Amino acid sequence: MGFTHWPHVMPMEPGGCIDFQTESSTRHCLVTYRPDKNHSTLRSVLMEMSYKLDDAGEPICSCHSVQTFRGGPTCKLLTKSAIFQNPENDGSILVCTGDEVSNSALLWDAGSGSLLQELQANQPVLDICPFQVNHNSYLATLTEKMVHIHSFTVTCQGCL
């Protein structure tokens, strides 16, 4: 095929990583860690990936932390998070993480780090999936017994 994969070591904390997600158009990734002896809560760390050329002209990938989103003090299940572009097409990024303590999914603004909404699921959220159907944006949350579909309401700037 004529292509080769080269490994690049990313600066992640040792141990406790349960999920790694990417948002390809903005080169952001989201790394989720369980609580441990140094951190009392679940943490999802938003990182921005970049690269530069070394002396031989080969790309060297790196990343740096941009924002940390905190959840509850427990994480017994493997929960997948999500990072995706805001459906309002304003260039911003949203992050959605599961929270076992509140049995909900927490929707965050990645730029400001502010919590936008708590999506109740009545059970721990195991997976989160943003998707579009017929130009409408949705966010699905999966529990052991149910899939919840949340529709995005896009605010219209300057509408009559």
N, C-alpha and C positions, 0 to 999 in steps of 0.2 A: 504494500500500500504506500510506502514511502514516508510514513510519519512515525515519530517516536514520542513516547511519554517520558518526561523527566520528573523525578520526585523533587518536591520543594517542602522543606520543613516549616510549618506554620507555628507561630508562638502561642501555643495553647497551654493551659494550666495542666499539670499532671493529675490524672485520675478524675473520676466523677463525670466525665463527658458522656452524655446520653443521646445527643442529637447534633447534627451539623446540617444546616440548610444554606442555600445560596440564592441570590437574586442576581442573575447574570447581566442584566443590562446596566446595573449600577456598580457591579463588582463588590457587592456587600455579601457577607456571610454571617450567619447567626449560629453561635455555639452555645448549647445549653448544658449546664452542670448541675448535678445533684448537690444538696447541702452537704457540708463536710465539717471537720473540726475547725477550719478557718473561716467558713461562711455558713451562717445560720439559716439561709434561705436558698431556694432554687434560684439560679441566675441564668439569664440568657444574655450573652454578650454579643453585641453587634460589632462587627469588624469590617473595615474597608480594606480590600485587597488591592495591591499595586505591584508593579514590577519595574525593574531598571536593568540595564545591560551591564554585565560585568566587564572586566578588562579584555576578555576574549570575545565580547560581543554576544554572549549568551544571556538570555533573560533570567533574572533572579526574582522570584516571587516573594512578597512579604505582605504583612497586614498589620494594622494597628487598631486598637479598641476605640470605638466611637461612643457607645452608649451601653449601659447595663440595665436590664429590666429584671426586677426582683419579684419572685412569687412567694409561696408559703414555705413553711419550715419542713415539709415532708415531700418525698418523691419516691414512693415505693414502686411505681409503675414506670415503664419506659414511655414517655410522652414525647410525641413529635411536635415541634413548633412550626411556624410558617413565617416567611418574610416575603413581601410582595409589594408591587407598586400600588399606590392609592388609586382606586377606581375613578376618582375625580380627575385623573390625568393632569395633576398639578406638579408632577415630578417628585412628589414626596413618597416615602416608603412607610409601610405599615408592618408591624410585627404582632403576631398573635401567639400566645403561650398558654399552655394548660396550667391550672392551679388546683391541685388535689384538695386543699383545705376548703376552698369555697365551691368545689365541684363546678367550675366554670372555666371559660376561656377568656383571657385578658387581652384586649385589643389596644395596642400602643401606637403612638406616633413616634417613629424612629428618630426624627430630627430633634424634637423637643424632649423626648423621653416621657411624655405625659400619657397617663392612662386615659383612653378615649371611652372605653365601654367594657363592662363585665357581662359576658354572654353566659347566662345560666344554663347548665346542662343536667343538674340533679344527680350526676355521677362524675367520677373523674374523666376528664377528656384525654383520650388516647392518641388522637390524630386530628390534624387541622388541615383543611384543603381549600384554598381560594380557587374559584373558577368563574367562567363567564358562559352564559347561554343567551342567545338572541340579543346581544349587546347589553345584557343586564349582568351585574356582578353579584356574586354570592360567596359565602364562606360556610363550609361544612365543618361541623365538629362531630367526631365519632366517640361514643362511649361503648362500654361492653354490650349495651342493649339497644342503642338507638343512634341514628344519625340526625343531627339537627341542622337545618338549612336556614341560614340567616341572609336576608337580602340587604344590600347596601342601598341606602338612600343618599343619592348624590345631591348636594345642595347646589342650587342654581344661582350663580352670581348675576345680579342685575335682571332677574326674571320679573315679569309683571304679575 
